[in-house]
Amino acid sequence: MTEETPGFDEKPDVPSGATPDDAEPQAASPSSSGEGAAPAGDASAQIAGLTAQLDQVRKALEERTADLQRLQAEFQNYRRRVERDRIAVKEIAVASLLTELMPTLDDIGRAREHGELVGGFKSVAESLETAAAKMGLQQFGKEGEPFDPTIHEALMHSYAPDVTETTCVAILQPGYRIGERTIRPARVAVAEPQPGAAQTGKAESSDAAETADDDKESGGPDEG
């Protein structure tokens, strides 16, 4: 009886479910060696995509910012326009009210000139004038001031030797304004220089100039 030498005919133990080929190490294939470069390409593509999205978001933000700034400017212009309209409407309403009161103010002025503004009527008249002044009504027109056709209305005309320009010599009816707006011009009587006064003045000036020139040529006036 011969003894069997173990290890030659017997097959090595292989785990269940595995094939003998699995026990041998497999050589690395070229395809498996290139798997490490794939994640780097994917990351570059993701970065490029995110950059493009960021550019789009920035562009959209700039457009929305421009729209907001334009709307804000339009709103500010609207507010200023509304404020101007409100002030204009207020001035028109005040001017309309004060225009209706002007005849009464004229009567008060005439009563004051004639000394009839006394007693309780005087208090009422002064209260009315104070209220009109608080609303911005200003009276203008004085004797002796130069005639200005933008604020004066000439109802009478004459000549005077003591004036050098067209002058208001009498205030027939005072003018009224609110701020820079004239509600009623002052109605006045004006006087102009006499037609011959200007020529006479020029002749006298010419004679005086000639006399001065003669004195210079003769060495001055003769001494006694």
Helices and strands as residue ranges (DSSP letters): H 20-23, H 30-33, G 34-36, H 38-113, H 119-134, E 137-140, E 152-160, E 167-173, E 175-178, E 181-184, E 186-193, H 195-217
